Amino acid sequence: MTPDGRRLVGKLPDGIASGHFGTTLVSFVLYQYYHAGVTQPLIWEQLVDFGVDISTGQVNRIITEGKDVFHQEKADILRVGLEISSYVHVDDTGARHKGKNGYATHVGNELFAFFESTGSKSRVNFLEILRGEAQDYVVDQGSLELMRLQKMPKKQLEALEGLQGRRFEDKKAWESQLKVLGITKQRHVRIATEGALLGSVLSHGVNPKLIVVSDDAGQFNLLLLLHALCWIHAERHMAKLVGFNDGQRQDLDRVRSQVWDLYQILKLYKQSPSDALKSDVLERFDMIFTQKTRFETLNQLLKRLHKNKSELLLVLDHPELSLHNNLSEGDIREYVKRRKISGSTRSELGRRCRDSFASVKKTCRKLGVSFWCFLKDRVSGRNTIRPLPELMRQRAQGA
């Protein structure tokens, strides 16, 4: 305002959506924190050294507040990823929150990465993650089949069969219905809830033939969906064994060599599948995992692994599958590093941002998109970079 009362109005620089910090500075803060692993106090010191007049509170707000566009893109990444994928890798790791132990679950493949932090790592929790933003529960034929496989008692199962074809809008409505049916025991409620959650997951466009590749953690075995096991984790149990005499040590070394020879043959099969090689693999597998050695602990391990034959050899019917779960192990390393640097998140908003930025960053890397350019594009509001889910669809169609 001039002395004579007139107002002079200037145009703000491009990209100033709110506040008074520009696109480059905001993107720089986000990049430092979510990619480079720089802590908030060090980011503030760095900016002050650069001559920026900014408070520690403002740095925190830039990192956590007003990030709905990133949260939505993260949710869309999971929804589209589960629609277009024939298989996904899954894993979880510790992720503390508010000073308490929690877990971060990873779902992804060569096209995308999705992370969600929760306080549990049960099968119910995993199904809730796959369900995405939806909150409903669906009882269909698949739901009832899952309940049968988990040995739901006949009386309770017959009561649930009367709900086939029904959808319940939220957890409260579903639990109320279970009480009406007299299903109150914790185990029965869990089995029924797992079935209804799987019905919800499949009703929202998830590929019904989706293959889940894991390290044999029970929560990832959904029974109705095909489940593939990681050979590295399977062999790791042998690597932990210690023979007590020369005979046991010789047998252990021999069996481990046989397993790794079979692994090499499986790699050749993936490159050039053939009926002859498939028969050879099946024959070798049975020979290795049914043999008797001088090491009883090893014999019991071989017996257990032989029961997982269909999951370990699923690659024979789906050569596109990986023989290991290293992709998930590599992606989730993001949380291990952050856990070592920053300990835990302090607020729900902070935890949500940690999951969202880890998801979009890893997905950018898989799609060949510069994370720095992506941040500047979204922060400025220009949106010239196509949504990551669209790029995923394009990449899947090209493949």
Buried (B, 14 or more C-beta within 10 A) or exposed (E): EEEEEEEEEEEEEEBBEEEEBBBBBBBBBBBBBBBEBBEBEEBBEBBEEEEBEBEEEBBBEBBBEEBEBBBEBBBBBBBBBBBBBBBBBBBBBEBBBEEEEBBBBBBBBBBBBBBBBBEBBBBBBBBBBBBBEBBBBBBBEBBBBBBBEBEBBEEBBEBBEEBEEEBBEEEEEBBEBBEEBEBEEEEBBBBBBBBBBBBBBBBBEBBEEBBBBBBBBEBBBBBBBBBBBBBBBBBEBBEEBEBEEEEBBBBBEEBBEBBEEBBEBBEEBBEEBEEEBBEBBEEBBEEBBEBEBBBEBBBEBBEEBBEBBEBBBBBBEBEEBBBBBEBBBBBBEBBBEBBEEBEBBBEEBBBBBBBBBBBBBBBBBBBEBEBBEBBBBBBBEEEEBEBBBEBBBEBBEEE
